[in-house]
């Protein structure tokens, strides 16, 4: 290391899923929505007056904040927006996790939490999921500097009930609890309903999955007015203009089309339930995902080998070379046609496994 490198902050970055660009690929590796965003989104972009780009965007992102407040029936002062929920979560870590006690999050979860904790120097402790890869609320009744977990959890897809989340809140009235609801629209009940009861609850959601706008980068959070004020103070100490004008217009347009939103969610959930059945028939083992992905293992197939075999066919899924999950694959729910190609491949692959042809490929 050169002397000038000595005082540089060294970070071990989060590794996002690949973004391959093969013309005939089936991309089931980053939990994107297989359907386009609401038609009004593109219309809002075409209608945008380019001359306005000379000007800075509204630092308060008022149009989007108001549209979110209206759609989710909260006050605009209870809404925070950012560049994807990653940005919202990173700000929230910086704002709320400043205790000397460790923050808590599950051992198997969104791996960015650990990266932020390391980057911001936040002490942390991981809490093991149980044998069924579920969060146990009792494990969070210990002294801590804050709590964060996704619901449904990622990469497991397992949903915890609102009653259990409320219990976690009751056990932790002296710290901020962040519930990361990136996937809540695909099945669960949002902790948004608990906001009136708990001033220390932050609920984070995103336009990336259920609203098919991963490329636009819009995330948001709901909390008490006090909590959101603290979050905005940090945001405005960092970057006033996180949300650009086109993004704001697209976000508002997406929220205006509730019917399209519901229709798309319904299709994805129906495909998910069908795929679960077919995967079960093929001998895969998995929990009851309430998300837009399934997290599966097969007693006969090596996950990493299957991952590579799928990749050779330009079918991309996610494999995590981490303890406890390295026998699993996370598969995003795509269109019915895409899932049929995947299922056909799996059927053939497992058949050759059974015939002994795939042993130690
Ligand atoms: N939370 C969880 C649990 C996720 O899986 C993701 C997607 N990688 C995010 C947050 C961040 O999503 P985005 O920044 O696109 O909103």
Boltz pocket constraint, residues with backbone or C-beta under 6 A from the ligand:
constraints:
  - pocket:
      binder: B
      contacts: [[A, 30], [A, 83], [A, 84], [A, 85], [A, 86], [A, 87], [A, 110], [A, 150], [A, 152], [A, 154], [A, 180], [A, 182], [A, 205], [A, 206], [A, 207], [A, 208], [A, 214], [A, 218], [A, 219]]
      max_distance: 6.0
